[in-house]
Amino acid sequence: MHYKLDGRRAVLCDSMVEWSAWYEVADRRVAETWIDDVRISTVFLGLDHNPVPGADPALFETMVFADDTTHEMRRYFIWEEAEAGHAEMAELIRAEMEAAQVQATQAWAKVYERIKA
């Protein structure tokens, strides 16, 4: 299924033509934060990326990039969840930086270890 944004609300498209016309010019960015050399990006995907049949669609995605590598990805159903997830990821990195007195890349490595544990 294909979705587009109506403001901050995801709505189903009636056709692939409608979706592709919207997608071509859409501003899909929810948020982008740089902390030193670590980039946190949250976007609207336009397609359901949830592999679980019957579950809420995963239409938004937050990704963390450090050292030119994607390190973490989280997906969300609605804009507000995506905003909150983005803010949470940024706060995790900032808190680790402050606690350890390190740069963002080092802080991210520690946060990533905890997330994957």
C-alpha positions as protocol buffer text, in pm:
chain_id: "A"
residue {
  index: 1
  type: MET
  ca { x: 0 y: 0 z: 0 }
}
residue {
  index: 2
  type: HIS
  ca { x: 115 y: 351 z: -79 }
}
residue {
  index: 3
  type: TYR
  ca { x: 68 y: 649 z: 152 }
}
residue {
  index: 4
  type: LYS
  ca { x: 119 y: 1022 z: 128 }
}
residue {
  index: 5
  type: LEU
  ca { x: 117 y: 1293 z: 389 }
}
residue {
  index: 6
  type: ASP
  ca { x: -178 y: 1526 z: 435 }
}
residue {
  index: 7
  type: GLY
  ca { x: -13 y: 1769 z: 672 }
}
residue {
  index: 8
  type: ARG
  ca { x: 130 y: 1532 z: 932 }
}
residue {
  index: 9
  type: ARG
  ca { x: -127 y: 1258 z: 874 }
}
residue {
  index: 10
  type: ALA
  ca { x: -58 y: 958 z: 651 }
}
residue {
  index: 11
  type: VAL
  ca { x: -339 y: 881 z: 407 }
}
residue {
  index: 12
  type: LEU
  ca { x: -375 y: 599 z: 156 }
}
residue {
  index: 13
  type: CYS
  ca { x: -324 y: 688 z: -208 }
}
residue {
  index: 14
  type: ASP
  ca { x: -583 y: 578 z: -462 }
}
residue {
  index: 15
  type: SER
  ca { x: -323 y: 481 z: -721 }
}
residue {
  index: 16
  type: MET
  ca { x: 47 y: 439 z: -786 }
}
residue {
  index: 17
  type: VAL
  ca { x: 27 y: 742 z: -1017 }
}
residue {
  index: 18
  type: GLU
  ca { x: -108 y: 958 z: -733 }
}
residue {
  index: 19
  type: TRP
  ca { x: 160 y: 832 z: -496 }
}
residue {
  index: 20
  type: SER
  ca { x: 450 y: 874 z: -736 }
}
residue {
  index: 21
  type: ALA
  ca { x: 342 y: 1228 z: -829 }
}
residue {
  index: 22
  type: TRP
  ca { x: 323 y: 1319 z: -460 }
}
residue {
  index: 23
  type: TYR
  ca { x: 647 y: 1139 z: -368 }
}
residue {
  index: 24
  type: GLU
  ca { x: 847 y: 1312 z: -641 }
}
residue {
  index: 25
  type: VAL
  ca { x: 798 y: 1658 z: -487 }
}
residue {
  index: 26
  type: ALA
  ca { x: 714 y: 1580 z: -123 }
}
residue {
  index: 27
  type: ASP
  ca { x: 905 y: 1703 z: 177 }
}
residue {
  index: 28
  type: ARG
  ca { x: 916 y: 1378 z: 374 }
}
residue {
  index: 29
  type: ARG
  ca { x: 1156 y: 1491 z: 647 }
}
residue {
  index: 30
  type: VAL
  ca { x: 1021 y: 1482 z: 1000 }
}
residue {
  index: 31
  type: ALA
  ca { x: 1348 y: 1587 z: 1165 }
}
residue {
  index: 32
  type: GLU
  ca { x: 1723 y: 1587 z: 1118 }
}
residue {
  index: 33
  type: THR
  ca { x: 1974 y: 1642 z: 1395 }
}
residue {
  index: 34
  type: TRP
  ca { x: 2351 y: 1661 z: 1377 }
}
residue {
  index: 35
  type: ILE
  ca { x: 2548 y: 1602 z: 1696 }
}
residue {
  index: 36
  type: ASP
  ca { x: 2912 y: 1650 z: 1605 }
}
residue {
  index: 37
  type: ASP
  ca { x: 2961 y: 1400 z: 1322 }
}
residue {
  index: 38
  type: VAL
  ca { x: 2660 y: 1180 z: 1404 }
}
residue {
  index: 39
  type: ARG
  ca { x: 2345 y: 1238 z: 1199 }
}
residue {
  index: 40
  type: ILE
  ca { x: 1998 y: 1139 z: 1315 }
}
residue {
  index: 41
  type: SER
  ca { x: 1741 y: 1146 z: 1036 }
}
residue {
  index: 42
  type: THR
  ca { x: 1367 y: 1079 z: 1060 }
}
residue {
  index: 43
  type: VAL
  ca { x: 1155 y: 1060 z: 744 }
}
residue {
  index: 44
  type: PHE
  ca { x: 816 y: 952 z: 614 }
}
residue {
  index: 45
  type: LEU
  ca { x: 864 y: 638 z: 402 }
}
residue {
  index: 46
  type: GLY
  ca { x: 543 y: 638 z: 198 }
}
residue {
  index: 47
  type: LEU
  ca { x: 527 y: 258 z: 204 }
}
residue {
  index: 48
  type: ASP
  ca { x: 438 y: 18 z: 482 }
}
residue {
  index: 49
  type: HIS
  ca { x: 760 y: -145 z: 604 }
}
residue {
  index: 50
  type: ASN
  ca { x: 595 y: -354 z: 876 }
}
residue {
  index: 51
  type: PRO
  ca { x: 640 y: -726 z: 795 }
}
residue {
  index: 52
  type: VAL
  ca { x: 368 y: -831 z: 1041 }
}
residue {
  index: 53
  type: PRO
  ca { x: 32 y: -885 z: 863 }
}
residue {
  index: 54
  type: GLY
  ca { x: -256 y: -695 z: 1022 }
}
residue {
  index: 55
  type: ALA
  ca { x: -31 y: -475 z: 1236 }
}
residue {
  index: 56
  type: ASP
  ca { x: -20 y: -97 z: 1216 }
}
residue {
  index: 57
  type: PRO
  ca { x: 185 y: 14 z: 917 }
}
residue {
  index: 58
  type: ALA
  ca { x: 544 y: 128 z: 976 }
}
residue {
  index: 59
  type: LEU
  ca { x: 544 y: 450 z: 776 }
}
residue {
  index: 60
  type: PHE
  ca { x: 814 y: 660 z: 945 }
}
residue {
  index: 61
  type: GLU
  ca { x: 1178 y: 578 z: 1010 }
}
residue {
  index: 62
  type: THR
  ca { x: 1458 y: 714 z: 1227 }
}
residue {
  index: 63
  type: MET
  ca { x: 1812 y: 622 z: 1131 }
}
residue {
  index: 64
  type: VAL
  ca { x: 2144 y: 704 z: 1297 }
}
residue {
  index: 65
  type: PHE
  ca { x: 2449 y: 753 z: 1077 }
}
residue {
  index: 66
  type: ALA
  ca { x: 2806 y: 762 z: 1212 }
}
residue {
  index: 67
  type: ASP
  ca { x: 3130 y: 701 z: 1029 }
}
residue {
  index: 68
  type: ASP
  ca { x: 2933 y: 690 z: 700 }
}
residue {
  index: 69
  type: THR
  ca { x: 2750 y: 383 z: 828 }
}
residue {
  index: 70
  type: THR
  ca { x: 2387 y: 328 z: 924 }
}
residue {
  index: 71
  type: HIS
  ca { x: 2393 y: 204 z: 1281 }
}
residue {
  index: 72
  type: GLU
  ca { x: 2035 y: 200 z: 1404 }
}
residue {
  index: 73
  type: MET
  ca { x: 1687 y: 211 z: 1257 }
}
residue {
  index: 74
  type: ARG
  ca { x: 1352 y: 244 z: 1427 }
}
residue {
  index: 75
  type: ARG
  ca { x: 1013 y: 261 z: 1260 }
}
residue {
  index: 76
  type: TYR
  ca { x: 684 y: 420 z: 1363 }
}
residue {
  index: 77
  type: PHE
  ca { x: 317 y: 433 z: 1271 }
}
residue {
  index: 78
  type: ILE
  ca { x: 239 y: 806 z: 1311 }
}
residue {
  index: 79
  type: TRP
  ca { x: 422 y: 1140 z: 1286 }
}
residue {
  index: 80
  type: GLU
  ca { x: 408 y: 1205 z: 1660 }
}
residue {
  index: 81
  type: GLU
  ca { x: 573 y: 869 z: 1739 }
}
residue {
  index: 82
  type: ALA
  ca { x: 843 y: 949 z: 1484 }
}
residue {
  index: 83
  type: GLU
  ca { x: 909 y: 1290 z: 1640 }
}
residue {
  index: 84
  type: ALA
  ca { x: 929 y: 1138 z: 1986 }
}
residue {
  index: 85
  type: GLY
  ca { x: 1157 y: 857 z: 1867 }
}
residue {
  index: 86
  type: HIS
  ca { x: 1387 y: 1107 z: 1698 }
}
residue {
  index: 87
  type: ALA
  ca { x: 1407 y: 1320 z: 2011 }
}
residue {
  index: 88
  type: GLU
  ca { x: 1472 y: 1012 z: 2226 }
}
residue {
  index: 89
  type: MET
  ca { x: 1761 y: 900 z: 2006 }
}
residue {
  index: 90
  type: ALA
  ca { x: 1918 y: 1247 z: 2013 }
}
residue {
  index: 91
  type: GLU
  ca { x: 1879 y: 1262 z: 2391 }
}
residue {
  index: 92
  type: LEU
  ca { x: 2040 y: 918 z: 2437 }
}
residue {
  index: 93
  type: ILE
  ca { x: 2348 y: 1036 z: 2246 }
}
residue {
  index: 94
  type: ARG
  ca { x: 2364 y: 1374 z: 2424 }
}
residue {
  index: 95
  type: ALA
  ca { x: 2325 y: 1214 z: 2768 }
}
residue {
  index: 96
  type: GLU
  ca { x: 2604 y: 965 z: 2693 }
}
residue {
  index: 97
  type: MET
  ca { x: 2828 y: 1247 z: 2569 }
}
residue {
  index: 98
  type: GLU
  ca { x: 2770 y: 1442 z: 2888 }
}
residue {
  index: 99
  type: ALA
  ca { x: 2811 y: 1144 z: 3120 }
}
residue {
  index: 100
  type: ALA
  ca { x: 3129 y: 1017 z: 2956 }
}
residue {
  index: 101
  type: GLN
  ca { x: 3264 y: 1355 z: 2840 }
}
residue {
  index: 102
  type: VAL
  ca { x: 3321 y: 1218 z: 2490 }
}
residue {
  index: 103
  type: GLN
  ca { x: 3244 y: 1317 z: 2133 }
}
residue {
  index: 104
  type: ALA
  ca { x: 2922 y: 1208 z: 1962 }
}
residue {
  index: 105
  type: THR
  ca { x: 3075 y: 915 z: 1770 }
}
residue {
  index: 106
  type: GLN
  ca { x: 3212 y: 763 z: 2091 }
}
residue {
  index: 107
  type: ALA
  ca { x: 2885 y: 831 z: 2273 }
}
residue {
  index: 108
  type: TRP
  ca { x: 2689 y: 669 z: 1991 }
}
residue {
  index: 109
  type: ALA
  ca { x: 2906 y: 356 z: 2011 }
}
residue {
  index: 110
  type: LYS
  ca { x: 2814 y: 317 z: 2379 }
}
residue {
  index: 111
  type: VAL
  ca { x: 2442 y: 384 z: 2316 }
}
residue {
  index: 112
  type: TYR
  ca { x: 2446 y: 136 z: 2027 }
}
residue {
  index: 113
  type: GLU
  ca { x: 2601 y: -135 z: 2247 }
}
residue {
  index: 114
  type: ARG
  ca { x: 2317 y: -92 z: 2501 }
}
residue {
  index: 115
  type: ILE
  ca { x: 2046 y: -92 z: 2235 }
}
residue {
  index: 116
  type: LYS
  ca { x: 2175 y: -413 z: 2077 }
}
residue {
  index: 117
  type: ALA
  ca { x: 2222 y: -594 z: 2411 }
}
